[in-house]
Amino acid sequence: MKFVKSALLATAVLSLSAAGAFAAPETYKLDQNHTEVAFSWNHMGFSNPTAKFMNAVGTVTLDEANPAASSVEVSFATDGINSGVAVFNDHLKAADFFDVANHPTATFKSTKVDVTGANTAKVTGDLTIKGVTKPVTLDVKLNKIGMAKKKTAGFSATATIKRSDFNMAKAVPFVSDEVNLVITAEANKD
């Protein structure tokens, strides 16, 4: 009898473990108040100015049982650029750079997730800026999944892109072609 009880208990534990291991992927919505896409460049060797977008919208689908099956889709209005200097914001919105009049939205849609560690991955996707789509790989860290007001997932990511790839090569090489991206994001499960 003792053996039967142990076998039933073991079966129940394995069943619960398997149910957790095969949990369905969950979709999270980006929190604009806690999501920032910042970028920096080198200005003639003198400085490394930054600007950012705080208006990203999109979803992250997390598959905790199979992180490689996770995905992300993000877009942001390019007229939301903020360098901290109004005149420079207008310059960045002009045709030489983001050309917001003709290209009001930039997007990123993941195509592949390569898990590199317990909480890290390389997320490759299609980045579209100014009507040009190029593959970009983000080095992503899952900071935490937990409860805030709702179930929340937090991420940090970095990448380097070239302005010239997106028809924004004005002043290269005096202003660096390479732009460093630093992204921090929170996403909430509905």
N, C-alpha and C positions, 0 to 999 in steps of 0.2 A: 504494500500500500504506500509506503514511504517513497518507493521508487516511482510509482505512478504520479504521486503529487509532485515530486521533483521534476519529472518529465513534463507534466502539464505546466508547471511554473516556467521551466526553461522554454517551452513552446510559446507561452504567452510573452515572455521577455523578448524572444527572437521576433515574434510577430510585431510587437510594438517598435522594436529597433528597426525592423524592415520598413514599417509604415513611416517612421521618421526619415529613414534614408531615402525613401522614394517620394518625399513630400513634393507637392507641385511647385513649380516656379512661382514667385510672387512678383507683382508689378508695383513699383514705387513711383511716385510723382515727384519731380524735382521741386524743392522748396526755394523760391526765388530770394527769400530773405537770407538764406544761408548757402547760396551757390554763387561762385565768382569765377569767371574766366579772365585771368590776368595775363598780360603779355608784356615782354620787355625786349628792347633792342639796344644796340650800341650806337651812340651818336658821336661820330667822328673821333672815337677813342676817349672822349671827355667824360661821358656819363652813360648811364643805362636807364633811360626813362621807362616808365610803365604806364599802361592804360588798362582798362578792364570793362567787362560787360557784367552787369548784375541782373540781367533780364532773361536768363536762360529758362526755357520751358522744355519739358520732355519727360521721358520715362526711362527707368532702369528696370529691367526684368532680371531678378536674381534667382538663380537655381543653386541653392545652398548644397544640394546633394551632388550636383554636377556643375561646378562653377564655369567650366568651359562652354556650357550651353546658355550662359547669361548673355544679355545684350543691353545696348543703350541707344536711344534716339534723342537728340537734342537739337533745338534751334534757338536762335536769338536774333532780335531785331538789331541790325547794324547801326541804326541811328541812336542806340542806347549807349554808345561808346563814351567812356568817361576817363579823361586823362588828368582831371583836376584843373584844367585850364580851358575855359570856354572857347577861346580863339583857336587853340590847337585841336579841340574836338571838332570844330567846323572844318579845319584843314584835313583831318583824318576822314571826315565824312565825304569829302570832295572826290571827284572822278579819279584822281591820281592814286587814291588809296581805296577806301571801301565803296565808293560810288553808291551811297545809300539811295539816291534818287532812282537808280536803275536796278539795284540789287539790295532790297530792303531786309533780306534774311540770309543768315549763314546757318549751315546745318552740319551735324556729325551723326553718322549712322554706322554702328559697329557691324563688322563683317566676320570677325574672328576674335576669340578670347583664348589666349595661351596662358594657362596657370603657371606661375613661376615660383610660388611659395605658398605658405599657409594662408597669407592674406594679401598676396601680390599677383599681378597678372600684366601681360602685355595685351592691350586691347587695340586691335587694328580696325580701322573703319574708313569710310569715305567722308572727307571734309570738303564742304562746298562753300567757297567764299568768292564773291564777285562773279558768280556763274561758272566758276572753274571747280571741278571735282578732282581731288588727289587723295591717294591713300596716305594715312597718317597712323603711326603707332604711338599710343599713350602708355607710359609706365604708370600703372594704377596700383594704389594701395587701398584696401578696404580698412578704414579706420575702426569702424565699430558698427555692429547691428544691435539695437536695443530699443527700449521704450523711452520716448520723450512724452509728448502728448499722444502720439501714435507710434507704431512700430517704425523706426527710422534707421536708415543705413547712411553712413558717412564715408566719403571717399576723398582721396587726394590723387592728383595725376600731374604728370609733366610730359612735355614733348618739345621738340624743336622743329620748326617749319621754315621754309624759305618764302619770303614775300614775292620773289620773282615767279614762283610757281603759281601764284594767284593774281598775276598781272598788277602787282603793286611794287614795282622795282624802282620807283622814283628815288633818286639820290644814292643809289647803290654805286660805288662801294663806300661812299662817305658815311652813309647811314647803313648799318649792317643789313645784309640780305637775310641773315638768320634771325628768327624771332623765337624767344623762349616762352613757352606756355606754362603757366602754373594754374591748375584748376583745383578748387576745393568745392565739394558739393555735399548737400544733405538731400535725401529723398525720403518721402513719407509714404507708407502704405495706406491706401484709402480704406 
